[in-house]
């Protein structure tokens, strides 16, 4: 058997999620699970989180990878310096002028 510390970084992150799931949670809080992962590992992560949700576990996701957020979340809340500036379905939040200004440094067109 291989020790966890010898696993590639992406697999270590997935192992952390597996360890949390071993406790049979009703709610899983994931803080930037895609941080530092390769594109293939991110795809695997998204698939795993979808399966977790299908098994009735609520997932709260803190994430800066917008492809992960938009691909997984039913509702998105956006904070800017600790203040909520938008909340709603991903497509609406993504087009919100405050979100665009805060995170893209531009203005909505």
C-alpha positions as CSV (number, residue, x, y, z in Angstrom):
1,X,0.0,0.0,0.0
2,X,1.2,3.5,-0.8
3,X,1.4,6.2,1.8
4,X,-0.8,9.3,1.3
5,X,2.2,11.6,1.3
6,X,3.6,9.8,-1.7
7,X,0.5,10.4,-3.8
8,X,0.4,13.2,-6.4
9,X,-1.0,16.5,-5.1
10,X,-4.3,16.1,-6.9
11,X,-4.8,12.6,-5.5
12,X,-4.0,13.9,-2.0
13,X,-6.8,16.5,-2.3
14,X,-9.2,13.7,-3.4
15,X,-8.1,11.6,-0.5
16,X,-8.9,14.4,1.9
17,X,-12.5,14.5,0.5
18,X,-12.7,10.7,0.9
19,X,-11.6,10.9,4.5
20,X,-14.4,13.5,5.2
21,X,-16.9,11.3,3.5
22,X,-15.9,8.3,5.7
23,X,-17.7,10.2,8.5
24,X,-21.0,10.0,6.5
25,X,-21.7,13.7,6.6
26,X,-24.9,15.4,5.7
27,X,-23.0,18.6,4.8
28,X,-19.5,18.9,3.3
29,X,-17.7,22.2,3.3
30,X,-14.9,22.3,0.7
31,X,-12.5,25.2,0.8
32,X,-10.9,25.7,-2.6
33,X,-10.8,22.0,-3.5
34,X,-9.5,22.8,-7.1
35,X,-6.6,25.0,-5.9
36,X,-3.4,23.7,-7.4
37,X,-5.0,20.9,-9.4
38,X,-4.3,20.1,-13.0
39,X,-7.1,20.4,-15.6
40,X,-7.7,16.6,-15.6
41,X,-7.7,16.5,-11.8
42,X,-10.3,19.4,-11.8
43,X,-12.5,17.4,-14.2
44,X,-12.3,14.4,-11.8
45,X,-13.0,16.6,-8.8
46,X,-16.2,18.0,-10.5
47,X,-17.4,14.4,-11.3
48,X,-16.8,13.3,-7.7
49,X,-18.6,16.3,-6.2
50,X,-21.5,15.7,-8.5
51,X,-21.7,12.1,-7.2
52,X,-21.5,13.3,-3.6
53,X,-24.5,15.5,-4.3
54,X,-26.4,12.7,-5.9
55,X,-26.0,10.7,-2.7
56,X,-27.8,13.5,-0.8
57,X,-24.9,15.3,0.8
58,X,-25.1,19.1,0.7
59,X,-21.9,20.7,-0.5
60,X,-20.8,24.2,0.3
61,X,-18.1,25.2,-1.9
62,X,-15.6,28.1,-1.5
63,X,-13.9,28.3,-4.8
64,X,-12.2,30.7,-7.2
65,X,-12.2,28.5,-10.3
66,X,-15.3,29.8,-12.0
67,X,-15.6,26.7,-14.3
68,X,-15.9,24.6,-11.1
69,X,-18.4,27.0,-9.5
70,X,-20.5,27.4,-12.7
71,X,-20.5,23.6,-13.4
72,X,-21.5,22.5,-9.9
73,X,-23.5,25.1,-8.0
74,X,-27.3,25.7,-8.0
75,X,-26.9,28.9,-6.1
76,X,-23.8,31.2,-5.9
77,X,-23.1,33.9,-3.3
78,X,-20.3,36.3,-4.2
79,X,-18.3,38.2,-1.5
80,X,-16.1,41.2,-2.0
81,X,-14.0,42.2,1.0
82,X,-16.4,40.2,3.2
83,X,-19.6,41.7,1.9
84,X,-22.1,39.8,-0.2
85,X,-22.5,41.6,-3.5
86,X,-24.5,39.1,-5.4
87,X,-26.5,35.9,-4.9
88,X,-28.5,33.7,-7.3
89,X,-28.2,31.2,-10.1
90,X,-24.8,31.0,-11.6
91,X,-25.6,32.5,-15.0
92,X,-27.3,35.6,-13.4
93,X,-24.5,36.1,-10.9
94,X,-21.8,35.8,-13.5
95,X,-23.5,38.7,-15.5
96,X,-24.0,40.9,-12.4
97,X,-22.4,44.3,-12.8
98,X,-21.0,44.3,-9.3
99,X,-19.4,40.9,-9.7
100,X,-17.8,41.9,-13.0
101,X,-16.4,45.1,-11.5
102,X,-15.1,43.4,-8.4
103,X,-13.6,40.3,-10.0
104,X,-12.8,41.4,-13.6
105,X,-12.0,45.0,-13.0
106,X,-14.3,46.1,-15.8
107,X,-17.8,47.2,-16.4
108,X,-20.7,45.1,-17.6
109,X,-21.5,45.5,-21.3
